[in-house]
Amino acid sequence: MAITYDDLIKDGLLLHACCGPCATYPTAELLERGVKSLLFYYNPNIHPQVEWQRRYLGLRQLAKVRELDLIYEESYREAEWLAKGPGPERCLFCYQERLEHTAEKAADLGLKYFTTTLLISPYQNREAILAAGEAAAEKYGLIFWPADWRDYFRQGQNEARDLDLYRQKYCGCIYSLRDSKFYDKVIAAQAAFVAPEDCPQPRVLSGNFASTSSVE
């Protein structure tokens, strides 16, 4: 059965958001359809930790513009992720980690539906994301919404620029930073960045998921 916007309005949607730019179009579309989603920032292996803060701040800025609630988790599990090695397993672990934890959070909050802004990117592995989402939904008795916003990727990026959101130059992990053609520029910007006092810091954790959610 196809998921309708009325379903999302009735039973609630938790929107995993990786960053402000990727959330720009999805949140606009959802609001236009009457869906006021709850944003969830969970980026446990963004490298380095200052980058976690830069992306969080961009998303917080967008949440204020859209008048949406934002929750986040400070869990930082890069060491666990690095143990997966530099092969394709690392990307699968990224998807599985984020979506399983998003499903867990949605279940805790009593929301029936969840999805992710990763589904707007033409550079991500859509089939792997869908598989991870469906597996997480089955585990927690929820419904994963397989949104497809890829045709609106550039539109969202353009609006993010107009909103002066931070727009990152690499996917997020240490390997994608290493391979970025903007490496020197990114490193210089990260070194010069000073987080505002009210910006949370990621907390290094290991083992199973931890409940460290906070609300903005």
N, C-alpha and C positions, 0 to 999 in steps of 0.2 A: 504494500500500500504506500502510495506517495505521501511524503510529509508535506503538509500545507503550512502556510504562515499562521493560520488560525491555531494549528496544533502547537506551534512554538509559543504563541501568545498564551494559550490556555495552560500549558504544562511547563513552560519555562525553558530557557536555553542558556547553557553555560558556553561561552565562546572563548576557547583558548586563543590567546593573542600573543604572537611571538614578538611583535614590535608595532610601533605606531603606523608606519606606512602600509604594512600588510593588513592592518585592521581598518584602514581609512575607508575603502570602498565597502567592505562587508557591513560595517556598522551603519553606513549611510543607507544602504539598501534595506537592511533590517528595520531601521527606524521609519523609512518611507512606507514599509509594509505593516507598521504598527508593532514591531517586535523590539522591545527594550531588553536586549541581552545583558547578561552579567559578564563582564570581562575578567579573564583569569590569566595572569602573567606567571608563567612557569617556564624558566629557561635554565635548567640545571647544569649545562655544560658550555655556556657561552664563555669565550676566552678573549681577553682576560676578565677578571671580575669587574673592572671598571667599565667594560663594555656592557655587562649585565645592567649596570646602573644607567648608562646612556640610553639603552633601549627601553628600560623601564620608564625613564623620564619622558621619552617621546610618547609612549603609550599613555602615560598619565596626562600629558598635555592634550592628547586626542580625547581621552575620556571626559575631560572638563569641557571641551568644545562640544562634544556630543551629549553631555549631561548624562553620562552612564556611570554606574558603579564599577569600580575596579578592585579586585582582590589579587593578592600576589603571594607567592611563597619564596622565601629566601633560600630554600634548599639549594646547595651547590655541590654537585656530585661529579665533577670533572675527572677525578682520579678513577672512579668506577667506570666511567665511559672510556677513558684512555686504555683501560685493560682490554677493551674490545679490539684494539689495534686499528691501523689506518685503512683497513679494507671496507667493503660495502656494508659489513655488519654494523659499523659505527652509525651509518645513516638510519638503518632499520631500528637500532637501539634508540636513536633520537626520537623517531616517530612513536615507537612503542612506549617509551618512558613518558613522553608528554601526554599521549592520549589515554594511557591507563590511569595516570594520575588525575587527569581532567575528569575522567569518568568517575573515579573514586570521589572527587570533590563534588561533582554534580549529585551523586547519590547522597552524600552527606548533607547537601543543601536541599534535597528534595526536588531537584530538577530532573525532568524526564529526558531531555534532549541535550546533546552536546556536539560541538564541532570545533574546527580549528581554522584560523586564518592562513595556515600553511596551504590551504586549498586554493588560494588565489595565485600562487606562484607557478608560472610555467616551468620553473627551474627545479621544482621538487618532484619527487617520484609519487605521482598521484595514486597509483595502484597500491603502493606500499602503505601510504597514509590511510587509504580506505580499509585495507586489510587490518591495520593496527586499530583503527577506530571501531570496526566491527567486532574484533576480538575483545576490546575493552568494554564495548557495550554489552556483549554477551556475558562477560564476567560479572558485571554489576547490575544486570537486568535493566539496562537503559536502551535508548535509541540514538544511534549516531547519525547525524544529518550529513549526507555526502554532498554538500554544497559544491557548486562549480563556478568559481568567480574568475577563472583564468582569462576570459575575454576582457575583463575589466582591470587587469593588472596595471597597465600603463595609466589608465584613468585614475586609479587610486594613488599611484606614485606621483602623478602630477598634482593631485589635490594635496597630498602630503607635503610636497614642495611649497605649495601656496600657503599652507598652514604653518610653514617653517618648522616642520617636525624633523627630528634627527633621522637621516636616511643613511643607513650603514652601507659599507662597501664590500661586505663579505657575508657569507651565510651565518657564521657565528662561532664555529669550533676552531680549535688551534690549527687544524690542518687547512681549513678554508682560509684562515688568515694568512698562513704561510704561503699559500698558493695565489693570494690575491695580487693583482697587478697594481693595486693601490697600497701595498704593504707599507712602504715608507711613510706615506701620507697618513695612513691609519695610526701607525705607531706614534707618530709625532702628535697627532690630535689626542690620542689617549694619554700621552704623557702630560699634555697641557691641561687636561680636563680636571676640574675641581667640582666635585658633587656638592649640591646644596645640603645644608644641615638636615633637612627633612627627607633626604633621599635614603631609602633603606640600603643595607649592604647584604650581599649574599652570605649565607652561613655554610661553611663546609660541613657536609654530613656524609655518612656512609651507611650502608645497610639498606633496610627497607624504607619505604616512604615515611616521612615524618610529617606530623600535623603542625605546621608553623605558619598557617595562613594569617594574613593581615588584610585590612580593608582600607581603601582610600575613599 
